[in-house]
Amino acid sequence: MMQPMRGPALLLAATLGSCAFAPPAYAPRPAAELVGRVAGAPQHCVAMEPDGALHVDSADRSTLIYGRGRTIWANNVAPCSFNPQDVLVMHPNASSYCQGDIVRSVESAGIVQGPSCILGPWVPFRT
């Protein structure tokens, strides 16, 4: 017959049992500008365009949107997130925005710096 746990053994078992990690609660919302578009294969880099506008998606603050027209590129930087009003500052290594490049934010008044995040792969969404 097994002996019931007592004293330190019971305390240790209770402590270890309470250390289990819950799965992350993060579930990205669909980016508003991507609704109705079809996702393509992720790409390592996207070419910088003179009229390309990099901004934070209005529905998901962890998704950056780049481009306009038939193809819009999305880059999810979770667990990082930005405020939609912030100015995004890129630090590309070439004439493209690439996975691994750093993007940071500055509040619209240009005084307070926000987070710096590392870009992931770029996913094209086409009409």
C-alpha positions in Angstrom: 0.0 0.0 0.0 1.3 3.5 -0.9 2.0 6.0 1.8 0.3 9.4 1.4 2.6 12.4 0.6 3.5 14.5 3.6 5.4 17.7 4.4 8.1 18.7 1.9 7.2 16.1 -0.7 3.6 17.4 -0.9 4.9 21.0 -1.2 7.3 20.0 -3.9 4.6 18.2 -5.9 2.2 21.1 -5.6 4.9 23.6 -6.7 6.0 21.6 -9.7 2.4 20.9 -10.8 1.7 24.7 -10.8 4.7 25.4 -13.1 3.0 24.0 -16.2 2.9 26.6 -19.0 -0.4 27.4 -20.7 -0.3 27.6 -24.5 0.0 31.2 -25.8 -3.2 33.1 -26.1 -2.0 35.1 -29.2 -4.1 34.6 -32.3 -3.6 37.2 -34.9 -6.7 38.8 -36.4 -6.9 38.9 -40.2 -5.3 42.1 -41.5 -8.0 44.4 -42.7 -6.2 45.3 -46.0 -5.7 41.6 -46.9 -9.4 40.6 -46.8 -10.4 39.1 -50.2 -6.8 38.6 -51.3 -5.0 35.2 -51.7 -1.7 34.6 -49.9 1.3 33.4 -51.9 4.6 31.7 -50.8 6.6 33.6 -48.2 9.6 35.5 -49.6 12.9 36.5 -47.9 13.0 40.1 -49.4 10.8 42.6 -51.1 12.2 45.4 -53.3 11.9 48.9 -52.0 9.5 50.9 -54.2 9.5 54.8 -54.3 5.8 54.9 -53.8 5.6 51.9 -51.3 4.1 52.8 -48.0 5.1 50.7 -45.0 2.6 50.9 -42.2 1.0 49.0 -39.3 -2.2 47.1 -40.1 -5.3 48.6 -38.5 -6.6 45.2 -37.3 -3.4 43.6 -36.1 -0.7 45.7 -34.6 1.9 42.9 -35.1 1.4 43.0 -38.9 3.3 45.4 -41.1 1.8 46.1 -44.6 3.9 47.2 -47.6 2.9 48.1 -51.1 -0.3 48.8 -53.0 -2.2 47.7 -56.0 -2.5 44.1 -57.0 0.1 42.8 -54.6 0.4 43.8 -50.9 3.1 42.3 -48.7 2.5 41.4 -45.1 5.1 40.8 -42.4 4.1 39.5 -39.0 6.6 40.7 -36.2 4.8 39.1 -33.3 5.3 39.1 -30.4 6.3 42.7 -31.2 3.6 45.3 -31.9 3.4 48.9 -32.9 0.9 51.7 -32.6 -0.8 52.5 -35.9 0.0 56.2 -35.4 3.7 55.7 -35.0 6.3 56.4 -37.7 8.1 53.2 -38.8 11.9 53.5 -39.3 13.6 50.8 -41.3 17.2 49.8 -41.2 17.6 47.8 -44.4 20.9 46.2 -45.5 20.4 46.7 -49.2 17.8 48.1 -51.6 15.2 45.6 -50.3 13.4 45.0 -47.0 14.5 41.6 -45.9 13.8 39.0 -43.3 16.1 39.8 -40.4 16.2 43.6 -41.0 15.3 45.8 -38.0 12.3 48.1 -38.0 11.6 50.4 -35.1 8.9 52.9 -34.3 8.9 56.5 -33.2 5.8 58.3 -31.9 4.3 60.7 -34.4 5.8 63.7 -32.6 9.2 62.2 -33.1 10.3 62.3 -29.4 9.6 58.9 -27.8 11.1 55.8 -29.4 9.0 52.6 -29.5 10.1 49.0 -29.9 12.6 47.6 -32.3 11.6 44.4 -34.0 13.1 42.0 -36.4 11.3 41.3 -39.7 10.1 37.9 -40.5 9.3 36.5 -44.0 7.2 38.7 -46.4 4.0 37.1 -47.5 2.5 38.4 -50.8 -1.3 38.8 -51.0 -2.7 39.2 -54.5 -6.1 40.1 -55.8 
